[in-house]
Amino acid sequence: MLKPRGGNVRDVFDMQEPLETTGPPGTVCFWHRSLAHSASKNCLGTIRLCMITRLSRKDQDDILFEWPDDPWAYWPALKS
């Protein structure tokens, strides 16, 4: 668990319980850059590959310091 300044992140932020996300081979997951996340142990005998990238928008400089209630507000194609 992330520990800011020697404490537990749950003491600083009101967070939900962790949610494990799994899927079959070939599953693609998108996480918002502001969501707390971590990896889990690979218990299989095969290598688990990951491609990390950052998506950006043409107007990113205009919305850089905005913090909408919905983290996906500016990403309608990724909303479920």
C-alpha positions as YAML, in Angstrom:
chain: A
units: angstrom
residues:
- id: 1
  name: MET
  ca: [0.00, 0.00, 0.00]
- id: 2
  name: LEU
  ca: [1.25, 3.47, -0.85]
- id: 3
  name: LYS
  ca: [2.52, 5.26, 2.24]
- id: 4
  name: PRO
  ca: [2.72, 9.07, 1.94]
- id: 5
  name: ARG
  ca: [5.04, 10.64, 4.50]
- id: 6
  name: GLY
  ca: [5.34, 7.46, 6.49]
- id: 7
  name: GLY
  ca: [1.58, 6.91, 6.83]
- id: 8
  name: ASN
  ca: [-1.06, 4.93, 5.02]
- id: 9
  name: VAL
  ca: [-2.73, 6.49, 1.96]
- id: 10
  name: ARG
  ca: [-6.13, 5.55, 3.47]
- id: 11
  name: ASP
  ca: [-5.41, 7.95, 6.34]
- id: 12
  name: VAL
  ca: [-5.05, 10.80, 3.84]
- id: 13
  name: PHE
  ca: [-7.74, 10.01, 1.24]
- id: 14
  name: ASP
  ca: [-11.25, 8.58, 1.49]
- id: 15
  name: MET
  ca: [-10.75, 5.54, -0.74]
- id: 16
  name: GLN
  ca: [-12.89, 2.58, -1.74]
- id: 17
  name: GLU
  ca: [-11.77, -0.96, -1.08]
- id: 18
  name: PRO
  ca: [-9.32, -2.27, -3.72]
- id: 19
  name: LEU
  ca: [-10.89, -3.89, -6.77]
- id: 20
  name: GLU
  ca: [-8.96, -6.60, -8.60]
- id: 21
  name: THR
  ca: [-9.24, -6.35, -12.38]
- id: 22
  name: THR
  ca: [-8.58, -9.54, -14.33]
- id: 23
  name: GLY
  ca: [-9.16, -10.77, -17.85]
- id: 24
  name: PRO
  ca: [-8.18, -13.48, -20.30]
- id: 25
  name: PRO
  ca: [-5.06, -13.17, -22.49]
- id: 26
  name: GLY
  ca: [-5.35, -10.19, -24.80]
- id: 27
  name: THR
  ca: [-7.42, -8.09, -22.40]
- id: 28
  name: VAL
  ca: [-6.78, -4.35, -22.65]
- id: 29
  name: CYS
  ca: [-7.26, -2.14, -19.57]
- id: 30
  name: PHE
  ca: [-7.34, 1.65, -19.44]
- id: 31
  name: TRP
  ca: [-6.62, 3.41, -16.16]
- id: 32
  name: HIS
  ca: [-6.91, 7.11, -15.52]
- id: 33
  name: ARG
  ca: [-3.53, 8.55, -14.54]
- id: 34
  name: SER
  ca: [-4.96, 9.87, -11.27]
- id: 35
  name: LEU
  ca: [-6.28, 6.53, -10.01]
- id: 36
  name: ALA
  ca: [-4.20, 4.69, -7.45]
- id: 37
  name: HIS
  ca: [-3.14, 1.34, -8.85]
- id: 38
  name: SER
  ca: [-0.54, -1.38, -8.51]
- id: 39
  name: ALA
  ca: [0.39, -4.69, -10.07]
- id: 40
  name: SER
  ca: [-0.32, -8.14, -8.72]
- id: 41
  name: LYS
  ca: [1.95, -11.16, -8.55]
- id: 42
  name: ASN
  ca: [2.09, -13.22, -11.74]
- id: 43
  name: CYS
  ca: [1.33, -16.77, -10.54]
- id: 44
  name: LEU
  ca: [1.48, -18.29, -14.02]
- id: 45
  name: GLY
  ca: [4.51, -19.80, -15.72]
- id: 46
  name: THR
  ca: [4.21, -17.42, -18.68]
- id: 47
  name: ILE
  ca: [5.50, -13.88, -19.03]
- id: 48
  name: ARG
  ca: [2.91, -11.15, -18.59]
- id: 49
  name: LEU
  ca: [3.56, -8.27, -20.99]
- id: 50
  name: CYS
  ca: [2.53, -4.67, -20.49]
- id: 51
  name: MET
  ca: [2.61, -1.64, -22.76]
- id: 52
  name: ILE
  ca: [2.44, 1.67, -20.91]
- id: 53
  name: THR
  ca: [1.54, 4.83, -22.78]
- id: 54
  name: ARG
  ca: [0.07, 8.23, -22.04]
- id: 55
  name: LEU
  ca: [-2.80, 9.52, -24.10]
- id: 56
  name: SER
  ca: [-3.17, 13.25, -24.60]
- id: 57
  name: ARG
  ca: [-5.61, 15.67, -26.17]
- id: 58
  name: LYS
  ca: [-5.05, 18.60, -28.50]
- id: 59
  name: ASP
  ca: [-6.50, 20.92, -25.85]
- id: 60
  name: GLN
  ca: [-4.56, 19.37, -22.97]
- id: 61
  name: ASP
  ca: [-2.89, 22.65, -22.02]
- id: 62
  name: ASP
  ca: [-6.32, 24.30, -21.71]
- id: 63
  name: ILE
  ca: [-7.67, 21.67, -19.29]
- id: 64
  name: LEU
  ca: [-4.42, 20.78, -17.49]
- id: 65
  name: PHE
  ca: [-5.41, 22.22, -14.11]
- id: 66
  name: GLU
  ca: [-9.12, 21.34, -14.21]
- id: 67
  name: TRP
  ca: [-10.24, 18.57, -11.90]
- id: 68
  name: PRO
  ca: [-13.72, 17.38, -12.96]
- id: 69
  name: ASP
  ca: [-15.85, 15.22, -10.65]
- id: 70
  name: ASP
  ca: [-15.83, 12.57, -13.37]
- id: 71
  name: PRO
  ca: [-12.21, 11.64, -14.24]
- id: 72
  name: TRP
  ca: [-13.39, 10.48, -17.68]
- id: 73
  name: ALA
  ca: [-15.26, 13.72, -18.47]
- id: 74
  name: TYR
  ca: [-12.81, 14.65, -21.23]
- id: 75
  name: TRP
  ca: [-12.54, 11.09, -22.58]
- id: 76
  name: PRO
  ca: [-16.05, 10.15, -23.81]
- id: 77
  name: ALA
  ca: [-14.76, 7.29, -25.98]
- id: 78
  name: LEU
  ca: [-13.33, 5.56, -22.88]
- id: 79
  name: LYS
  ca: [-16.39, 5.93, -20.65]
- id: 80
  name: SER
  ca: [-18.28, 2.73, -19.95]
...
